[in-house]
Amino acid sequence: MLKVGERAPEIDRLTTDGQRFVLSRQGGLCTVLFFFPRAFTPGCTVETQQFRDHHVEIALAGARIVGISTDDHETQCRFAASQKVPFPMIADSDLGVCRAYGVLWPILGVARRVTYVITPDMEVAAVFRHELQIRKHRDDVLSFINERFQSARAAGDTAGSPHAQRAPREGDVPAPGEAPASPGQRS
């Protein structure tokens, strides 16, 4: 598992909403990545519902959220639709993302129930792991995001705004149809 302060591995995957999710392009306060073992299982359904039901609070603080499991894309899409999730979900059937984040159960081949909070600079800001206390993920995430949001507001930082974008960095790959930024250029 990754530790607080480590650099988060890049994620570039198709999501259940048909969009491409690129972790390094997420702006705002932070991005919440919640890994769960299997779609349609009781615990994973409860966890997803918890994040769904508190999505507005997370979004209003300027954070983004994405769910990731080792299911195939079709299963993940059906699961997202059945739970009416307002955030993207990623199928990791090739196990690449789960391996990169160190959340794969060795013999079972499914993700552990781990939640990471990643800063726009790709740093792991928090790690929460509760295999059985499923509601603790939501509680821990909401508490952590609230603390970050309050700190950002107190410092006068607008990076927590849902509309804030991070400045392009050298080496960033432009999105299709987007002109590359020259070094030092700010958006």
N, C-alpha and C positions, 0 to 999 in steps of 0.2 A: 504494500500500500504506500501511496505517496504520503509525505509528511508536510506539515505547515512550513512554508518558506521555500519549498521546492518548486521548480518550474513545471507547469502542467504540460503534458504532451498535447500536441495539436490534434484536433478532431475536425475532420472534413467529411461529412456524411450527408446523405439524403435523409430527410425527416418524413414523418407521417403526414405532414401538411404539404409534401411535394417540393419543399424548399431545400436548399443546400445550407447546412449548418456548419459554419467555420468558427471554431472557438476563438481564434485570434482576432476575429472581426467583431466580436461582441463588445459593445460599449457599456455605458451606464455604470452603476455601482459595482456589480459583480454578476457572475453567472453561476447558478446552482446546477450541478450535475448530480442527479440521483440515480444510482445504479440499483437495479432490483433483479431478482432471479428469473421469474417467469411471468409472462402476461397471463391473465385470467386465473391466477391462483389467489386464494383468499387474502393472504398477507400483502401481496403485491397490489391487489385491487384496492385494499384499504389505504395503503401508502399513496397510491396514485390519486385516489379520491381526496386524501388529506391535502396534497399539493394543489389539486384542482380547486378545492373549496377555498384555499387561501392564496390563490394565484393573484388576485387583485391586490392584496396587501403587499405581496412580493414585487409586483410590477410597479405599484405606486412609489415604492422605495427606490425604483430605478434598477432593480435586479431582473435578470432573466432566468428561466428555468427550463431544463430539458431532462427527460427521463430516458434511461438507457438500459436495455436488457439484451440477453443473448438470443432472443427470438428472431425469426426471420421477418423480413419487411412486411409481408402480407399479414402475418399474425399481429405484429406491432400496430399496423394500421387499423385492423379490426378492433384491437384492444383500445386504442386511442378513441376511436369512434364510439365504441360501446360505453366508455367512461366520459365522453364529451369533454376531453381535455382541451383547454384553450392554449396549450403550449406544445412545442414540438417534442416528439419522441423519436428515438433512434434505435433501429434494429442493429445489433452487433453479432450477426450469425457467424461471421468469420473470427470472432473473439479478439480482434485486433485492438479495439478500444479498451476492452476489459483487461487484457494483458498489459497494455501500456500504463493503465492506472492501478495495476496490481490488485484487482478486485475479483479475479477469477478463482472459484473454488477448484482446487487441483483435480480431484477425481470426478466431481459432478459436472464440470464444464459449464457452470452457470455463474452469473455475477453474485457476489456477496451484496448484502444490503448496506451500501456505503454511500454517503453523500459528501461531495466536495463543493466548496465555495471557492471560485476562481476569480481573481481580479482581472481587470482589462489588460494588465501587463503579463498575464499568464502565470501568475504566482498562486500557489495554493494558500488560501487565507484561512481555511478551516476544513476539518475532516470530522464527520460524524458517522459512527458505526453502531447500529442497534439491530441485531438480527431478529430479536423477538419483541422488543419495545418499539413497535413500528411508529406509533404516534410521536415518539421522541424526535424523529427526524424532522418532522414539521415544526415542533416546538423549538428545537435547537436552531434550525434555519431561520425561523421568524425572529427569534431573540438576537441571533448574530447579525442578521440584516438590519434590524432596528438599531442596534448599537452602531454599526457602520454608517447608517443613514444619519443618525443623530450627530455622530462625530463629523461627518462631511458637512452637515448644515452648520454646525458650530464653527467650523473652520472657514465657512463661506465658500466651500467647494461646490461647484455645480455638477461635478462628475456623476453624482448620484441621480441627476435628473434623468427621467426616462428618455429624454430627447438628446442627451449629451452623446457625443461621439469621441472616440479617442483619435488623436492625431495620427496620421500614417507614420509608420516607422520604415527605416531603410530595410529593404528586403521584403516588404509586404507585396503580395501579389494582388493586382487590381481585380475587382469583380468584372465579369463579362460586360463590355460596353463602358467601362470606367477607365479614364486616362490615368496612367501611373503618376504618382506624386513625385516631385523632384525633392531631393534632400532638403530638409529644413522647411518645406512647405507645410502649412497647417490648413486643415479644413475648417 
